[in-house]
Amino acid sequence: MDTVLASPDPDALTRRLAELIAAGRMGVARPMLAALQRLGPPSPRLAELAALLAMREGRLDDAHAALDTALTAHPGHAALHRRRAEVRHRTGDLAGAALDAADSVVLDPSDTSGKAILGVLMTELGRAADGVRCLREAVAAAPRDPAYRQGLADAQAANGELDAAADTLAAGIGLAPESQELRNAAVLLAVRRHRFDDALMIAEAARRDGMADACLFGLKGHALSKLGRDQEAGEAYKEALKLGPDDPYVRHLVASSGWLPEASTAPPDYVRAVFDSYADRFDAHLISLGYRVPGVVRGALMRHAALPEDGRLGPVLDLGCGTGLIAVAIADLPVGPMIGVDLSPRMLARAEAKQLYAALHEAEITAFLDTDETEYPLIIAADVFCYFGAIEALMAAVSRRLQPGGLFIASFEELAAGPETERGWALGGRGRYAHTAGHVATSAATCGLTVLAMDEEQIRNEAAAPVLGRLAVLQRPRDAH
Amino acid sequence: MLIEPDNLDHAEALATLRAACAGGDRSPATLLNLAIAQDRNGEGERARRLMSELAVLLPDWDEPKLRLAESLRQAGRAAEAERAYDAVLEVNPRREEALVARAALLIQLGDADTAQKLLLRCIGINPQRAEAWDALGLALMLNGDAGTAESAFSEAQRWAPAVLSYALHRVEAAHAAGQLPGETARLELAADADPLDPVLFTALGLARERLGRRAESIDALETACALAPAAPIPAMMLARLLAHASRLREADAALRRACDLNPGNASLCNDRAAVLMRLHRHAAARALLDTLPPEAQSVTGVLCNLATVLVSLGEQEQGEITARRAIALDPASLLARRTLVNALPYRSGVSGAEMLAAVQDCAACLPARPEPAFTNSRDPGRKLRIGLLSGSLRTHPVGWLTVAGFEALDPTQFDLICLAQATGSDAIARRYRARAAEWHEVDGLDDVALATLARERSVDVLIDLGGYGELGRLIACAQRLAPVQVKWVGMQTHSTGLPEIDWFLSDKWETPSGLEQFYSERILRLPHGYVCYSPPAYAPDVGGLPAVENGFVSFGCFNNLAKITPEVMVAWAEILRRVPGSILVLKTYQFSEPEPSARVRDAFARLGIAGERSELRGASSHRQFMAEYNQIDVLLDPFPYSGGLTTCEALWMGVPTVTLPGETFASRHSTSHLSNIGLADWVAPDLPAYIELAVARSADLVALATLRSGLRERMKASPLCDAPRFGRDLGVALRHAWAEWCSRADGEVRSAPLLP
């Protein structure tokens, strides 16, 4: 008789579970975790693995809850604190994450990864010097670890130590030449510093060492194109496309170089991917770029909106709210409640952490506008047009959601009018769309909106040079239906 | 008390009982126990005599009769066992064991109706008798009543939830009744509720497998194995499934475990040998097959693996002989025919006629089924749906040689419908996905389901990229997946011999005028070479000519050992003798194992070549493999199976190949690639010329160095790498094949003019 009875070995099963989660084999990990939970009393290790599994599956709340329960039972457990720091980091609770990371380091001073996490969090909390100190210790303990290196380089860059950041990456490449991430980070840093010759040199060395990565070739193309070597840039972009044919970021990069037919909007996946990977550094990065739009929007509101003496002007719809910088900029004005919409869940998590929004929606903007039924006295789209080529549909959708007399405030990068800009917009070299003032005004008129202002503004700095744009203040006429 | 199975050491029990009898205990129970112990101890005849005596002595006692019947059944004497069980039932019509066993014998004889009556009687007596429910289910299945059978199996499972076969039978019944999705959902819920039950996970594994959800099936079986690490059946199911899914490393580990848990199972051992071969561990596979007892070694499946192993180890003639033994043993075996087809292109001196005969014999073994007419609109100019049938749409020779061509096909004219197996997600796989209009994983689909899918998706022209290989699906092609079927790269060693493959993509060097007679297909000749090579982004830069620095010539061959015949080695030895100081570097994965290296070294020694003049290198990363061409001056192609992708890679690395084409398609790859980039003067017409050419070319280092330094740029600009041009050519060829079909009246087959 082929009787089969369970005779599992919990220790072997636990080890296997950890391997399976690391290998992304959730289809086996899930039932195995369930079996282990049935087999014995809860243990910190099992709670940690349960949390890790939940994290990998994007169930951050479940991960958090599992760790809370386990930490109540085992308050001094360093690994659990470390894991909760990661979860909190991902939910945007930076302060909470930093507390957990600090706890884990205090409880287990020999643990390198705790220090590294603490360093990253410190950097993101604006304490880059502290971040550098923590990450230096992590790198000293595990000099070959590419993630620690990259964290240190980021912290150094945030702390203004750009040469040190480049050195950190270069040393890391020497010790871990197989790390694609370090090579890409080094090229990216050089590109951000506008040292295109350096970027090209690092990218070329990586190619000679056999690195075949879409991003690397994409960045190489970018550097070559900045150096005016368009033919070679095209070759690099084509190679990038072969290596990452389905990578929306690469496609977008290649499209913006003119090597692929242009799409009229950036693909939602691209926007989501770019910003998800960027969310954690977004505020700091934009501010370091001299991002001025929130302040400009605030000024426009004070000039053009009829702000009430008592009560608030609202609800306010913040399209492409990102990490919530607009809400920060206008938090002291009598406006609200704030409703935010963005594609990137990680951006939204950061926005939520600011506690300035009454509601946040993960959605594509036009799709949201098409299903929403609220009428708003104020709709803001800061740095949104740059992801749209043709803006008519967006403008029409906005105008349908404006109250009579309501304002639509939108920033855009300005495209100088010329013979090749007949359609009013073009995809720029950095993968962003720019628009002519005429095109924005015409689109507004088509949708029945009146232009109250379209002032020229310096919307951010790039490479210490101002990027010029405009802030459109549009109004739906009071007698409109 | 009577002895129950396996609760005593038989010999010890027998001794005790004999002592008791000798001591005067002649009670019927003691005597029957003695008989049972004798039976267990291999003394069947003696035991049955004693049982018969007891049955005669005590005619109303059913126990000796039952034991006799069981002993007879165990001994395989079915007819006598039947009579013995009838005798039990005459004495005691309510004896459950006899009812079930008698029914089981009836089921074996195909008498499901009588079996059902006995089983229902048994269940009436004891509704908790699980084995009766199970046997009832089997009887119902035999009668084609799968739905009721499922209920019977579910009762069996209710009363004996730990018995695996009941749960597996239930899945099969649900499958037959068309209720599998429901049963799968039930199992998933049950497994959630009881995550410690290995039976549920094993059954879930089977159910998902039957639904074509192979990866999830593996997940469930792996869970079952983790929960019950000593259970042989889940281990076996998991191992086989991993092998089918081409997850080879996991399959090897799982098969090793399954072999340990199922000792003496030659078929599992053979499966493991097959996986070891696919992991390029041929010597290990051969050693494993050698451990099988002689009777297991002369089974078709084992012989076929052995034949393949021998070819891979460079013993091509032995391989062919072994494959022919397998055919003689079982002339209808497709596997045996396929093994010969895959061995023959490597054997020295193989002719076109020999190859054609072998493939046609093989094709004749494919099951022929009536093929319904196609309803595809016969418009020669419309956009076409091109089906790609392959287990290799990834980083693989098929990928390197076809992806750029498919990418370059005009998307307004051709949609690609990928019918793919074992693809993974490497960069080349993603390139196919990016170009494909539709992507269907056909891994878990049987041939009928695959044909149905291709027809549902209205494929106009199907391109087979698997041939008679491991993952090839030519059996399905024999049922026609599309009105026009074309053979291209992927075990494209020669013609398929299959009448349902209409066209064979080739070029004027691969299949020059005069060689068409050795193909069953019509030749679709591309004007500039039949493939388009995509070099990898990580290829190292081309270095200088090593001979300049070394002061001696380094010949090389980085082809599979299967291609290196004894005749090839004789030719190479002659070249080494004629070029003093030269060395020969051979690099292939087989040299990662010690035995093949030793054999080749010995063979060179017998040919008078000193050990230091040959260098055998094993597997490395692909980039390292390409980098090592920077140490080679001139490559020597093997024959009759020439280098294909290997020759392209070498050219990309600046190293030309001396080649000797024959009549078969596989013998002419290098000829095609070299001619395509303007190096037709590296092609030798016969063996003496091959040797002369190698000697002469290696003597002119200036010419070699010049050629080398410009070869990559030359190749980039040549048709071999010019994807846009290739895409246009391929489009014209496919359109030609399509238009030819459109021009036919329904069902009419006529030969079309060859493509110019």
Chai-1 contact restraints between the chains, C-beta under 6 A:
chainA,res_idxA,chainB,res_idxB,connection_type,confidence,min_distance_angstrom,max_distance_angstrom,comment,restraint_id
A,D2,B,L164,contact,1.0,0.0,6.0,A-B,restraint_1
A,D2,B,S165,contact,1.0,0.0,6.0,A-B,restraint_2
A,T3,B,A162,contact,1.0,0.0,6.0,A-B,restraint_3
A,T3,B,V163,contact,1.0,0.0,6.0,A-B,restraint_4
A,V4,B,L164,contact,1.0,0.0,6.0,A-B,restraint_5
A,V4,B,P198,contact,1.0,0.0,6.0,A-B,restraint_6
A,V4,B,V199,contact,1.0,0.0,6.0,A-B,restraint_7
A,V4,B,A228,contact,1.0,0.0,6.0,A-B,restraint_8
A,V4,B,A231,contact,1.0,0.0,6.0,A-B,restraint_9
A,L5,B,A162,contact,1.0,0.0,6.0,A-B,restraint_10
A,A6,B,L196,contact,1.0,0.0,6.0,A-B,restraint_11
A,A6,B,P198,contact,1.0,0.0,6.0,A-B,restraint_12
A,A6,B,L227,contact,1.0,0.0,6.0,A-B,restraint_13
A,A6,B,A228,contact,1.0,0.0,6.0,A-B,restraint_14
A,S7,B,A228,contact,1.0,0.0,6.0,A-B,restraint_15
A,P8,B,L227,contact,1.0,0.0,6.0,A-B,restraint_16
A,L13,B,A226,contact,1.0,0.0,6.0,A-B,restraint_17
A,G27,B,E216,contact,1.0,0.0,6.0,A-B,restraint_18
A,G27,B,D219,contact,1.0,0.0,6.0,A-B,restraint_19
A,V28,B,D219,contact,1.0,0.0,6.0,A-B,restraint_20
A,V28,B,E222,contact,1.0,0.0,6.0,A-B,restraint_21
A,V28,B,T223,contact,1.0,0.0,6.0,A-B,restraint_22
A,P31,B,P195,contact,1.0,0.0,6.0,A-B,restraint_23
A,P31,B,T223,contact,1.0,0.0,6.0,A-B,restraint_24
A,A34,B,P195,contact,1.0,0.0,6.0,A-B,restraint_25
A,A35,B,P195,contact,1.0,0.0,6.0,A-B,restraint_26
A,A35,B,L196,contact,1.0,0.0,6.0,A-B,restraint_27
A,R38,B,P195,contact,1.0,0.0,6.0,A-B,restraint_28
A,R38,B,L196,contact,1.0,0.0,6.0,A-B,restraint_29
A,G210,B,Y538,contact,1.0,0.0,6.0,A-B,restraint_30
A,G210,B,R623,contact,1.0,0.0,6.0,A-B,restraint_31
A,A212,B,A537,contact,1.0,0.0,6.0,A-B,restraint_32
A,A212,B,Y538,contact,1.0,0.0,6.0,A-B,restraint_33
A,E239,B,A537,contact,1.0,0.0,6.0,A-B,restraint_34
A,L243,B,A427,contact,1.0,0.0,6.0,A-B,restraint_35
A,P245,B,R430,contact,1.0,0.0,6.0,A-B,restraint_36
A,P245,B,R431,contact,1.0,0.0,6.0,A-B,restraint_37
A,P245,B,A434,contact,1.0,0.0,6.0,A-B,restraint_38
A,D246,B,R430,contact,1.0,0.0,6.0,A-B,restraint_39
A,D246,B,A434,contact,1.0,0.0,6.0,A-B,restraint_40
